[in-house]
Amino acid sequence: KFVQMYKQKPNERTTHVGSTTFTLDKKYNDIKLIGQGSYGVVCSVYDSKLGKKVAIKKITPMAKHIEDAKHVLREIRLMRYLGIH
């Protein structure tokens, strides 16, 4: 039997995209799968607060191995460096 360890907040909702479960703020709508890879799943969502589409990536498992965690952190740093493009 599955035991939920995370208590969902009132402004969140859980949605399934493919075989992955996302728990997102309710400001995100129109969720569509963009792609999946070895580090996670990427979805396109509409952010009603910003008024534009954004991408959300769920990374799993984050730190199963130290090298995987390093690769994920490197990707995050690179995306921050590139910023809006």
PDB file of N, CA, C and O in Angstrom:
ATOM      1  N   LYS A   1       0.846  -1.185   0.000  1.00  0.00           N
ATOM      2  CA  LYS A   1       0.000   0.000   0.000  1.00  0.00           C
ATOM      3  C   LYS A   1       0.884   1.239   0.000  1.00  0.00           C
ATOM      4  O   LYS A   1       1.858   1.315   0.749  1.00  0.00           O
ATOM      5  N   PHE A   2       0.541   2.214  -0.846  1.00  0.00           N
ATOM      6  CA  PHE A   2       1.311   3.450  -0.981  1.00  0.00           C
ATOM      7  C   PHE A   2       0.972   4.389   0.166  1.00  0.00           C
ATOM      8  O   PHE A   2      -0.200   4.634   0.455  1.00  0.00           O
ATOM      9  N   VAL A   3       2.003   4.913   0.815  1.00  0.00           N
ATOM     10  CA  VAL A   3       1.821   5.885   1.889  1.00  0.00           C
ATOM     11  C   VAL A   3       2.336   7.227   1.396  1.00  0.00           C
ATOM     12  O   VAL A   3       3.497   7.347   1.005  1.00  0.00           O
ATOM     13  N   GLN A   4       1.476   8.231   1.415  1.00  0.00           N
ATOM     14  CA  GLN A   4       1.880   9.549   0.939  1.00  0.00           C
ATOM     15  C   GLN A   4       2.648  10.259   2.046  1.00  0.00           C
ATOM     16  O   GLN A   4       2.119  10.492   3.133  1.00  0.00           O
ATOM     17  N   MET A   5       3.919  10.604   1.754  1.00  0.00           N
ATOM     18  CA  MET A   5       4.776  11.258   2.729  1.00  0.00           C
ATOM     19  C   MET A   5       4.617  12.779   2.669  1.00  0.00           C
ATOM     20  O   MET A   5       4.942  13.471   3.634  1.00  0.00           O
ATOM     21  N   TYR A   6       4.127  13.298   1.558  1.00  0.00           N
ATOM     22  CA  TYR A   6       4.034  14.733   1.335  1.00  0.00           C
ATOM     23  C   TYR A   6       2.609  15.186   1.564  1.00  0.00           C
ATOM     24  O   TYR A   6       1.679  14.628   0.982  1.00  0.00           O
ATOM     25  N   LYS A   7       2.424  16.189   2.403  1.00  0.00           N
ATOM     26  CA  LYS A   7       1.089  16.732   2.630  1.00  0.00           C
ATOM     27  C   LYS A   7       0.858  17.872   1.643  1.00  0.00           C
ATOM     28  O   LYS A   7       1.547  18.892   1.675  1.00  0.00           O
ATOM     29  N   GLN A   8      -0.104  17.681   0.786  1.00  0.00           N
ATOM     30  CA  GLN A   8      -0.392  18.658  -0.256  1.00  0.00           C
ATOM     31  C   GLN A   8      -0.971  19.934   0.350  1.00  0.00           C
ATOM     32  O   GLN A   8      -1.821  19.876   1.239  1.00  0.00           O
ATOM     33  N   LYS A   9      -0.508  21.082  -0.133  1.00  0.00           N
ATOM     34  CA  LYS A   9      -0.978  22.381   0.337  1.00  0.00           C
ATOM     35  C   LYS A   9      -2.264  22.751  -0.390  1.00  0.00           C
ATOM     36  O   LYS A   9      -2.528  22.234  -1.475  1.00  0.00           O
ATOM     37  N   PRO A  10      -3.076  23.648   0.197  1.00  0.00           N
ATOM     38  CA  PRO A  10      -4.358  24.004  -0.435  1.00  0.00           C
ATOM     39  C   PRO A  10      -4.227  24.632  -1.823  1.00  0.00           C
ATOM     40  O   PRO A  10      -5.137  24.507  -2.643  1.00  0.00           O
ATOM     41  N   ASN A  11      -3.102  25.306  -2.096  1.00  0.00           N
ATOM     42  CA  ASN A  11      -2.940  25.960  -3.400  1.00  0.00           C
ATOM     43  C   ASN A  11      -2.237  25.063  -4.414  1.00  0.00           C
ATOM     44  O   ASN A  11      -1.769  25.548  -5.444  1.00  0.00           O
ATOM     45  N   GLU A  12      -2.157  23.769  -4.137  1.00  0.00           N
ATOM     46  CA  GLU A  12      -1.501  22.815  -5.041  1.00  0.00           C
ATOM     47  C   GLU A  12      -2.499  21.790  -5.559  1.00  0.00           C
ATOM     48  O   GLU A  12      -3.563  21.570  -4.981  1.00  0.00           O
ATOM     49  N   ARG A  13      -2.116  21.175  -6.666  1.00  0.00           N
ATOM     50  CA  ARG A  13      -2.899  20.050  -7.191  1.00  0.00           C
ATOM     51  C   ARG A  13      -1.933  19.028  -7.765  1.00  0.00           C
ATOM     52  O   ARG A  13      -0.826  19.364  -8.186  1.00  0.00           O
ATOM     53  N   THR A  14      -2.363  17.799  -7.773  1.00  0.00           N
ATOM     54  CA  THR A  14      -1.555  16.709  -8.300  1.00  0.00           C
ATOM     55  C   THR A  14      -2.115  16.309  -9.655  1.00  0.00           C
ATOM     56  O   THR A  14      -3.324  16.149  -9.821  1.00  0.00           O
ATOM     57  N   THR A  15      -1.219  16.150 -10.619  1.00  0.00           N
ATOM     58  CA  THR A  15      -1.628  15.748 -11.957  1.00  0.00           C
ATOM     59  C   THR A  15      -0.645  14.714 -12.487  1.00  0.00           C
ATOM     60  O   THR A  15       0.526  14.707 -12.106  1.00  0.00           O
ATOM     61  N   HIS A  16      -1.118  13.856 -13.352  1.00  0.00           N
ATOM     62  CA  HIS A  16      -0.275  12.812 -13.941  1.00  0.00           C
ATOM     63  C   HIS A  16       0.008  13.167 -15.394  1.00  0.00           C
ATOM     64  O   HIS A  16      -0.905  13.455 -16.169  1.00  0.00           O
ATOM     65  N   VAL A  17       1.284  13.142 -15.747  1.00  0.00           N
ATOM     66  CA  VAL A  17       1.718  13.383 -17.117  1.00  0.00           C
ATOM     67  C   VAL A  17       2.519  12.158 -17.519  1.00  0.00           C
ATOM     68  O   VAL A  17       3.616  11.927 -17.011  1.00  0.00           O
ATOM     69  N   GLY A  18       1.967  11.381 -18.428  1.00  0.00           N
ATOM     70  CA  GLY A  18       2.603  10.103 -18.757  1.00  0.00           C
ATOM     71  C   GLY A  18       2.584   9.218 -17.519  1.00  0.00           C
ATOM     72  O   GLY A  18       1.532   9.001 -16.917  1.00  0.00           O
ATOM     73  N   SER A  19       3.735   8.717 -17.147  1.00  0.00           N
ATOM     74  CA  SER A  19       3.822   7.871 -15.953  1.00  0.00           C
ATOM     75  C   SER A  19       4.390   8.637 -14.759  1.00  0.00           C
ATOM     76  O   SER A  19       4.760   8.026 -13.756  1.00  0.00           O
ATOM     77  N   THR A  20       4.465   9.969 -14.853  1.00  0.00           N
ATOM     78  CA  THR A  20       5.048  10.796 -13.798  1.00  0.00           C
ATOM     79  C   THR A  20       3.972  11.630 -13.127  1.00  0.00           C
ATOM     80  O   THR A  20       3.077  12.158 -13.787  1.00  0.00           O
ATOM     81  N   THR A  21       4.067  11.743 -11.814  1.00  0.00           N
ATOM     82  CA  THR A  21       3.135  12.547 -11.039  1.00  0.00           C
ATOM     83  C   THR A  21       3.781  13.884 -10.695  1.00  0.00           C
ATOM     84  O   THR A  21       4.888  13.927 -10.158  1.00  0.00           O
ATOM     85  N   PHE A  22       3.091  14.964 -11.004  1.00  0.00           N
ATOM     86  CA  PHE A  22       3.543  16.304 -10.681  1.00  0.00           C
ATOM     87  C   PHE A  22       2.617  16.896  -9.620  1.00  0.00           C
ATOM     88  O   PHE A  22       1.397  16.769  -9.726  1.00  0.00           O
ATOM     89  N   THR A  23       3.176  17.533  -8.612  1.00  0.00           N
ATOM     90  CA  THR A  23       2.416  18.321  -7.658  1.00  0.00           C
ATOM     91  C   THR A  23       2.792  19.771  -7.919  1.00  0.00           C
ATOM     92  O   THR A  23       3.909  20.200  -7.630  1.00  0.00           O
ATOM     93  N   LEU A  24       1.840  20.518  -8.472  1.00  0.00           N
ATOM     94  CA  LEU A  24       2.110  21.883  -8.932  1.00  0.00           C
ATOM     95  C   LEU A  24       1.176  22.884  -8.279  1.00  0.00           C
ATOM     96  O   LEU A  24       0.080  22.541  -7.836  1.00  0.00           O
ATOM     97  N   ASP A  25       1.629  24.126  -8.228  1.00  0.00           N
ATOM     98  CA  ASP A  25       0.803  25.228  -7.773  1.00  0.00           C
ATOM     99  C   ASP A  25      -0.381  25.343  -8.735  1.00  0.00           C
ATOM    100  O   ASP A  25      -0.255  25.040  -9.921  1.00  0.00           O
ATOM    101  N   LYS A  26      -1.523  25.777  -8.221  1.00  0.00           N
ATOM    102  CA  LYS A  26      -2.725  25.884  -9.062  1.00  0.00           C
ATOM    103  C   LYS A  26      -2.630  26.966 -10.127  1.00  0.00           C
ATOM    104  O   LYS A  26      -3.481  27.039 -11.014  1.00  0.00           O
ATOM    105  N   LYS A  27      -1.587  27.819 -10.047  1.00  0.00           N
ATOM    106  CA  LYS A  27      -1.419  28.846 -11.082  1.00  0.00           C
ATOM    107  C   LYS A  27      -0.964  28.253 -12.405  1.00  0.00           C
ATOM    108  O   LYS A  27      -1.017  28.928 -13.433  1.00  0.00           O
ATOM    109  N   TYR A  28      -0.519  27.003 -12.396  1.00  0.00           N
ATOM    110  CA  TYR A  28      -0.063  26.333 -13.617  1.00  0.00           C
ATOM    111  C   TYR A  28      -1.210  25.547 -14.236  1.00  0.00           C
ATOM    112  O   TYR A  28      -1.813  24.693 -13.587  1.00  0.00           O
ATOM    113  N   ASN A  29      -1.505  25.844 -15.497  1.00  0.00           N
ATOM    114  CA  ASN A  29      -2.596  25.201 -16.227  1.00  0.00           C
ATOM    115  C   ASN A  29      -2.089  24.678 -17.565  1.00  0.00           C
ATOM    116  O   ASN A  29      -0.948  24.928 -17.954  1.00  0.00           O
ATOM    117  N   ASP A  30      -2.950  23.953 -18.257  1.00  0.00           N
ATOM    118  CA  ASP A  30      -2.673  23.480 -19.619  1.00  0.00           C
ATOM    119  C   ASP A  30      -1.338  22.720 -19.687  1.00  0.00           C
ATOM    120  O   ASP A  30      -0.446  23.073 -20.458  1.00  0.00           O
ATOM    121  N   ILE A  31      -1.227  21.682 -18.873  1.00  0.00           N
ATOM    122  CA  ILE A  31       0.015  20.913 -18.749  1.00  0.00           C
ATOM    123  C   ILE A  31       0.143  19.942 -19.919  1.00  0.00           C
ATOM    124  O   ILE A  31      -0.759  19.148 -20.189  1.00  0.00           O
ATOM    125  N   LYS A  32       1.305  20.022 -20.621  1.00  0.00           N
ATOM    126  CA  LYS A  32       1.563  19.139 -21.761  1.00  0.00           C
ATOM    127  C   LYS A  32       2.977  18.588 -21.665  1.00  0.00           C
ATOM    128  O   LYS A  32       3.909  19.311 -21.316  1.00  0.00           O
ATOM    129  N   LEU A  33       3.131  17.327 -21.971  1.00  0.00           N
ATOM    130  CA  LEU A  33       4.436  16.675 -21.971  1.00  0.00           C
ATOM    131  C   LEU A  33       5.254  17.186 -23.155  1.00  0.00           C
ATOM    132  O   LEU A  33       4.789  17.178 -24.295  1.00  0.00           O
ATOM    133  N   ILE A  34       6.483  17.631 -22.870  1.00  0.00           N
ATOM    134  CA  ILE A  34       7.404  18.055 -23.928  1.00  0.00           C
ATOM    135  C   ILE A  34       8.357  16.916 -24.259  1.00  0.00           C
ATOM    136  O   ILE A  34       8.606  16.615 -25.427  1.00  0.00           O
ATOM    137  N   GLY A  35       8.886  16.289 -23.216  1.00  0.00           N
ATOM    138  CA  GLY A  35       9.824  15.199 -23.437  1.00  0.00           C
ATOM    139  C   GLY A  35      10.288  14.562 -22.148  1.00  0.00           C
ATOM    140  O   GLY A  35      10.015  15.055 -21.054  1.00  0.00           O
ATOM    141  N   GLN A  36      10.990  13.465 -22.297  1.00  0.00           N
ATOM    142  CA  GLN A  36      11.552  12.793 -21.133  1.00  0.00           C
ATOM    143  C   GLN A  36      12.916  12.239 -21.480  1.00  0.00           C
ATOM    144  O   GLN A  36      13.203  11.887 -22.625  1.00  0.00           O
ATOM    145  N   GLY A  37      13.742  12.173 -20.460  1.00  0.00           N
ATOM    146  CA  GLY A  37      15.098  11.696 -20.653  1.00  0.00           C
ATOM    147  C   GLY A  37      15.575  10.937 -19.436  1.00  0.00           C
ATOM    148  O   GLY A  37      14.779  10.539 -18.585  1.00  0.00           O
ATOM    149  N   SER A  38      16.867  10.742 -19.358  1.00  0.00           N
ATOM    150  CA  SER A  38      17.412   9.941 -18.273  1.00  0.00           C
ATOM    151  C   SER A  38      17.334  10.636 -16.918  1.00  0.00           C
ATOM    152  O   SER A  38      17.404   9.970 -15.885  1.00  0.00           O
ATOM    153  N   TYR A  39      17.189  11.959 -16.899  1.00  0.00           N
ATOM    154  CA  TYR A  39      17.131  12.673 -15.624  1.00  0.00           C
ATOM    155  C   TYR A  39      15.741  13.162 -15.260  1.00  0.00           C
ATOM    156  O   TYR A  39      15.559  13.706 -14.170  1.00  0.00           O
ATOM    157  N   GLY A  40      14.770  12.992 -16.111  1.00  0.00           N
ATOM    158  CA  GLY A  40      13.442  13.434 -15.727  1.00  0.00           C
ATOM    159  C   GLY A  40      12.497  13.678 -16.880  1.00  0.00           C
ATOM    160  O   GLY A  40      12.722  13.247 -18.011  1.00  0.00           O
ATOM    161  N   VAL A  41      11.417  14.394 -16.547  1.00  0.00           N
ATOM    162  CA  VAL A  41      10.335  14.678 -17.481  1.00  0.00           C
ATOM    163  C   VAL A  41      10.161  16.189 -17.559  1.00  0.00           C
ATOM    164  O   VAL A  41      10.196  16.874 -16.537  1.00  0.00           O
ATOM    165  N   VAL A  42       9.974  16.715 -18.779  1.00  0.00           N
ATOM    166  CA  VAL A  42       9.775  18.149 -18.979  1.00  0.00           C
ATOM    167  C   VAL A  42       8.365  18.386 -19.503  1.00  0.00           C
ATOM    168  O   VAL A  42       7.910  17.730 -20.440  1.00  0.00           O
ATOM    169  N   CYS A  43       7.680  19.350 -18.869  1.00  0.00           N
ATOM    170  CA  CYS A  43       6.322  19.710 -19.278  1.00  0.00           C
ATOM    171  C   CYS A  43       6.245  21.188 -19.602  1.00  0.00           C
ATOM    172  O   CYS A  43       6.966  22.006 -19.032  1.00  0.00           O
ATOM    173  N   SER A  44       5.364  21.514 -20.521  1.00  0.00           N
ATOM    174  CA  SER A  44       5.025  22.893 -20.819  1.00  0.00           C
ATOM    175  C   SER A  44       3.761  23.203 -20.021  1.00  0.00           C
ATOM    176  O   SER A  44       2.808  22.424 -20.033  1.00  0.00           O
ATOM    177  N   VAL A  45       3.756  24.343 -19.327  1.00  0.00           N
ATOM    178  CA  VAL A  45       2.582  24.757 -18.557  1.00  0.00           C
ATOM    179  C   VAL A  45       2.337  26.244 -18.803  1.00  0.00           C
ATOM    180  O   VAL A  45       3.251  26.988 -19.161  1.00  0.00           O
ATOM    181  N   TYR A  46       1.104  26.656 -18.605  1.00  0.00           N
ATOM    182  CA  TYR A  46       0.773  28.070 -18.688  1.00  0.00           C
ATOM    183  C   TYR A  46       0.739  28.616 -17.269  1.00  0.00           C
ATOM    184  O   TYR A  46      -0.023  28.133 -16.432  1.00  0.00           O
ATOM    185  N   ASP A  47       1.568  29.627 -16.998  1.00  0.00           N
ATOM    186  CA  ASP A  47       1.617  30.270 -15.684  1.00  0.00           C
ATOM    187  C   ASP A  47       0.636  31.439 -15.713  1.00  0.00           C
ATOM    188  O   ASP A  47       0.897  32.456 -16.356  1.00  0.00           O
ATOM    189  N   SER A  48      -0.488  31.294 -15.019  1.00  0.00           N
ATOM    190  CA  SER A  48      -1.526  32.327 -15.059  1.00  0.00           C
ATOM    191  C   SER A  48      -1.088  33.606 -14.341  1.00  0.00           C
ATOM    192  O   SER A  48      -1.631  34.677 -14.612  1.00  0.00           O
ATOM    193  N   LYS A  49      -0.131  33.513 -13.442  1.00  0.00           N
ATOM    194  CA  LYS A  49       0.374  34.705 -12.747  1.00  0.00           C
ATOM    195  C   LYS A  49       1.273  35.539 -13.662  1.00  0.00           C
ATOM    196  O   LYS A  49       1.181  36.767 -13.677  1.00  0.00           O
ATOM    197  N   LEU A  50       2.145  34.868 -14.426  1.00  0.00           N
ATOM    198  CA  LEU A  50       3.036  35.560 -15.357  1.00  0.00           C
ATOM    199  C   LEU A  50       2.357  35.855 -16.694  1.00  0.00           C
ATOM    200  O   LEU A  50       2.755  36.775 -17.409  1.00  0.00           O
ATOM    201  N   GLY A  51       1.326  35.065 -17.027  1.00  0.00           N
ATOM    202  CA  GLY A  51       0.632  35.240 -18.289  1.00  0.00           C
ATOM    203  C   GLY A  51       1.391  34.697 -19.484  1.00  0.00           C
ATOM    204  O   GLY A  51       1.241  35.200 -20.597  1.00  0.00           O
ATOM    205  N   LYS A  52       2.218  33.657 -19.261  1.00  0.00           N
ATOM    206  CA  LYS A  52       2.965  33.065 -20.372  1.00  0.00           C
ATOM    207  C   LYS A  52       3.264  31.595 -20.092  1.00  0.00           C
ATOM    208  O   LYS A  52       3.104  31.106 -18.973  1.00  0.00           O
ATOM    209  N   LYS A  53       3.705  30.905 -21.150  1.00  0.00           N
ATOM    210  CA  LYS A  53       4.083  29.510 -21.009  1.00  0.00           C
ATOM    211  C   LYS A  53       5.486  29.402 -20.402  1.00  0.00           C
ATOM    212  O   LYS A  53       6.372  30.200 -20.708  1.00  0.00           O
ATOM    213  N   VAL A  54       5.666  28.407 -19.544  1.00  0.00           N
ATOM    214  CA  VAL A  54       6.966  28.107 -18.956  1.00  0.00           C
ATOM    215  C   VAL A  54       7.166  26.594 -18.996  1.00  0.00           C
ATOM    216  O   VAL A  54       6.219  25.837 -19.206  1.00  0.00           O
ATOM    217  N   ALA A  55       8.398  26.169 -18.794  1.00  0.00           N
ATOM    218  CA  ALA A  55       8.705  24.742 -18.764  1.00  0.00           C
ATOM    219  C   ALA A  55       9.046  24.344 -17.333  1.00  0.00           C
ATOM    220  O   ALA A  55       9.699  25.089 -16.602  1.00  0.00           O
ATOM    221  N   ILE A  56       8.591  23.154 -16.949  1.00  0.00           N
ATOM    222  CA  ILE A  56       8.901  22.602 -15.635  1.00  0.00           C
ATOM    223  C   ILE A  56       9.513  21.226 -15.853  1.00  0.00           C
ATOM    224  O   ILE A  56       8.984  20.407 -16.605  1.00  0.00           O
ATOM    225  N   LYS A  57      10.637  20.985 -15.183  1.00  0.00           N
ATOM    226  CA  LYS A  57      11.308  19.700 -15.295  1.00  0.00           C
ATOM    227  C   LYS A  57      11.307  19.015 -13.937  1.00  0.00           C
ATOM    228  O   LYS A  57      11.753  19.588 -12.943  1.00  0.00           O
ATOM    229  N   LYS A  58      10.808  17.799 -13.901  1.00  0.00           N
ATOM    230  CA  LYS A  58      10.847  16.998 -12.678  1.00  0.00           C
ATOM    231  C   LYS A  58      12.008  16.026 -12.808  1.00  0.00           C
ATOM    232  O   LYS A  58      12.057  15.207 -13.726  1.00  0.00           O
ATOM    233  N   ILE A  59      12.932  16.133 -11.877  1.00  0.00           N
ATOM    234  CA  ILE A  59      14.141  15.320 -11.914  1.00  0.00           C
ATOM    235  C   ILE A  59      14.000  14.176 -10.916  1.00  0.00           C
ATOM    236  O   ILE A  59      13.801  14.405  -9.723  1.00  0.00           O
ATOM    237  N   THR A  60      14.105  12.949 -11.408  1.00  0.00           N
ATOM    238  CA  THR A  60      14.001  11.779 -10.530  1.00  0.00           C
ATOM    239  C   THR A  60      14.976  10.708 -10.969  1.00  0.00           C
ATOM    240  O   THR A  60      15.208  10.578 -12.171  1.00  0.00           O
ATOM    241  N   PRO A  61      15.536   9.967 -10.110  1.00  0.00           N
ATOM    242  CA  PRO A  61      15.771  10.319  -8.708  1.00  0.00           C
ATOM    243  C   PRO A  61      16.908  11.319  -8.627  1.00  0.00           C
ATOM    244  O   PRO A  61      17.917  11.167  -9.316  1.00  0.00           O
ATOM    245  N   MET A  62      16.762  12.324  -7.805  1.00  0.00           N
ATOM    246  CA  MET A  62      17.696  13.449  -7.769  1.00  0.00           C
ATOM    247  C   MET A  62      19.120  13.029  -7.434  1.00  0.00           C
ATOM    248  O   MET A  62      20.059  13.419  -8.128  1.00  0.00           O
ATOM    249  N   ALA A  63      19.286  12.262  -6.409  1.00  0.00           N
ATOM    250  CA  ALA A  63      20.648  11.962  -5.958  1.00  0.00           C
ATOM    251  C   ALA A  63      20.835  10.473  -5.680  1.00  0.00           C
ATOM    252  O   ALA A  63      21.379  10.083  -4.647  1.00  0.00           O
ATOM    253  N   LYS A  64      20.382   9.666  -6.606  1.00  0.00           N
ATOM    254  CA  LYS A  64      20.577   8.229  -6.432  1.00  0.00           C
ATOM    255  C   LYS A  64      22.070   7.911  -6.431  1.00  0.00           C
ATOM    256  O   LYS A  64      22.540   7.069  -5.665  1.00  0.00           O
ATOM    257  N   HIS A  65      22.800   8.597  -7.300  1.00  0.00           N
ATOM    258  CA  HIS A  65      24.264   8.474  -7.357  1.00  0.00           C
ATOM    259  C   HIS A  65      24.849   9.878  -7.359  1.00  0.00           C
ATOM    260  O   HIS A  65      24.254  10.797  -7.922  1.00  0.00           O
ATOM    261  N   ILE A  66      25.988  10.050  -6.748  1.00  0.00           N
ATOM    262  CA  ILE A  66      26.623  11.363  -6.639  1.00  0.00           C
ATOM    263  C   ILE A  66      26.905  11.982  -8.009  1.00  0.00           C
ATOM    264  O   ILE A  66      26.764  13.193  -8.178  1.00  0.00           O
ATOM    265  N   GLU A  67      27.296  11.175  -8.974  1.00  0.00           N
ATOM    266  CA  GLU A  67      27.573  11.705 -10.322  1.00  0.00           C
ATOM    267  C   GLU A  67      26.299  12.224 -10.987  1.00  0.00           C
ATOM    268  O   GLU A  67      26.333  13.241 -11.682  1.00  0.00           O
ATOM    269  N   ASP A  68      25.178  11.534 -10.780  1.00  0.00           N
ATOM    270  CA  ASP A  68      23.912  12.016 -11.338  1.00  0.00           C
ATOM    271  C   ASP A  68      23.546  13.365 -10.733  1.00  0.00           C
ATOM    272  O   ASP A  68      23.110  14.268 -11.447  1.00  0.00           O
ATOM    273  N   ALA A  69      23.720  13.507  -9.431  1.00  0.00           N
ATOM    274  CA  ALA A  69      23.417  14.775  -8.764  1.00  0.00           C
ATOM    275  C   ALA A  69      24.298  15.894  -9.314  1.00  0.00           C
ATOM    276  O   ALA A  69      23.822  17.011  -9.512  1.00  0.00           O
ATOM    277  N   LYS A  70      25.566  15.609  -9.560  1.00  0.00           N
ATOM    278  CA  LYS A  70      26.475  16.613 -10.118  1.00  0.00           C
ATOM    279  C   LYS A  70      26.032  17.046 -11.510  1.00  0.00           C
ATOM    280  O   LYS A  70      26.086  18.233 -11.832  1.00  0.00           O
ATOM    281  N   HIS A  71      25.594  16.104 -12.337  1.00  0.00           N
ATOM    282  CA  HIS A  71      25.135  16.429 -13.688  1.00  0.00           C
ATOM    283  C   HIS A  71      23.893  17.311 -13.641  1.00  0.00           C
ATOM    284  O   HIS A  71      23.773  18.263 -14.412  1.00  0.00           O
ATOM    285  N   VAL A  72      22.973  16.995 -12.738  1.00  0.00           N
ATOM    286  CA  VAL A  72      21.745  17.775 -12.614  1.00  0.00           C
ATOM    287  C   VAL A  72      22.076  19.195 -12.155  1.00  0.00           C
ATOM    288  O   VAL A  72      21.549  20.160 -12.707  1.00  0.00           O
ATOM    289  N   LEU A  73      22.937  19.332 -11.158  1.00  0.00           N
ATOM    290  CA  LEU A  73      23.319  20.663 -10.680  1.00  0.00           C
ATOM    291  C   LEU A  73      24.039  21.462 -11.759  1.00  0.00           C
ATOM    292  O   LEU A  73      23.853  22.674 -11.862  1.00  0.00           O
ATOM    293  N   ARG A  74      24.855  20.795 -12.557  1.00  0.00           N
ATOM    294  CA  ARG A  74      25.537  21.464 -13.669  1.00  0.00           C
ATOM    295  C   ARG A  74      24.509  21.991 -14.669  1.00  0.00           C
ATOM    296  O   ARG A  74      24.644  23.104 -15.177  1.00  0.00           O
ATOM    297  N   GLU A  75      23.492  21.197 -14.946  1.00  0.00           N
ATOM    298  CA  GLU A  75      22.441  21.618 -15.878  1.00  0.00           C
ATOM    299  C   GLU A  75      21.689  22.837 -15.323  1.00  0.00           C
ATOM    300  O   GLU A  75      21.386  23.766 -16.071  1.00  0.00           O
ATOM    301  N   ILE A  76      21.393  22.837 -14.038  1.00  0.00           N
ATOM    302  CA  ILE A  76      20.689  23.964 -13.417  1.00  0.00           C
ATOM    303  C   ILE A  76      21.538  25.233 -13.509  1.00  0.00           C
ATOM    304  O   ILE A  76      21.026  26.301 -13.843  1.00  0.00           O
ATOM    305  N   ARG A  77      22.827  25.115 -13.214  1.00  0.00           N
ATOM    306  CA  ARG A  77      23.719  26.275 -13.311  1.00  0.00           C
ATOM    307  C   ARG A  77      23.772  26.812 -14.735  1.00  0.00           C
ATOM    308  O   ARG A  77      23.752  28.025 -14.948  1.00  0.00           O
ATOM    309  N   LEU A  78      23.840  25.915 -15.704  1.00  0.00           N
ATOM    310  CA  LEU A  78      23.897  26.324 -17.101  1.00  0.00           C
ATOM    311  C   LEU A  78      22.623  27.052 -17.516  1.00  0.00           C
ATOM    312  O   LEU A  78      22.686  28.064 -18.214  1.00  0.00           O
ATOM    313  N   MET A  79      21.478  26.545 -17.094  1.00  0.00           N
ATOM    314  CA  MET A  79      20.209  27.179 -17.452  1.00  0.00           C
ATOM    315  C   MET A  79      20.088  28.555 -16.797  1.00  0.00           C
ATOM    316  O   MET A  79      19.559  29.483 -17.409  1.00  0.00           O
ATOM    317  N   ARG A  80      20.570  28.698 -15.562  1.00  0.00           N
ATOM    318  CA  ARG A  80      20.573  30.011 -14.907  1.00  0.00           C
ATOM    319  C   ARG A  80      21.479  30.976 -15.647  1.00  0.00           C
ATOM    320  O   ARG A  80      21.139  32.147 -15.818  1.00  0.00           O
ATOM    321  N   TYR A  81      22.627  30.493 -16.085  1.00  0.00           N
ATOM    322  CA  TYR A  81      23.587  31.321 -16.818  1.00  0.00           C
ATOM    323  C   TYR A  81      22.986  31.805 -18.133  1.00  0.00           C
ATOM    324  O   TYR A  81      23.139  32.970 -18.501  1.00  0.00           O
ATOM    325  N   LEU A  82      22.298  30.902 -18.843  1.00  0.00           N
ATOM    326  CA  LEU A  82      21.701  31.266 -20.131  1.00  0.00           C
ATOM    327  C   LEU A  82      20.525  32.217 -19.953  1.00  0.00           C
ATOM    328  O   LEU A  82      20.272  33.069 -20.805  1.00  0.00           O
ATOM    329  N   GLY A  83      19.817  32.069 -18.851  1.00  0.00           N
ATOM    330  CA  GLY A  83      18.689  32.964 -18.560  1.00  0.00           C
ATOM    331  C   GLY A  83      17.614  32.885 -19.614  1.00  0.00           C
ATOM    332  O   GLY A  83      17.382  31.830 -20.204  1.00  0.00           O
ATOM    333  N   ILE A  84      16.965  33.996 -19.847  1.00  0.00           N
ATOM    334  CA  ILE A  84      15.906  34.061 -20.862  1.00  0.00           C
ATOM    335  C   ILE A  84      16.568  34.168 -22.223  1.00  0.00           C
ATOM    336  O   ILE A  84      17.395  35.048 -22.457  1.00  0.00           O
ATOM    337  N   HIS A  85      16.196  33.262 -23.120  1.00  0.00           N
ATOM    338  CA  HIS A  85      16.785  33.280 -24.456  1.00  0.00           C
ATOM    339  C   HIS A  85      15.750  32.985 -25.515  1.00  0.00           C
ATOM    340  O   HIS A  85      16.072  32.960 -26.702  1.00  0.00           O
TER     341      HIS A  85
END
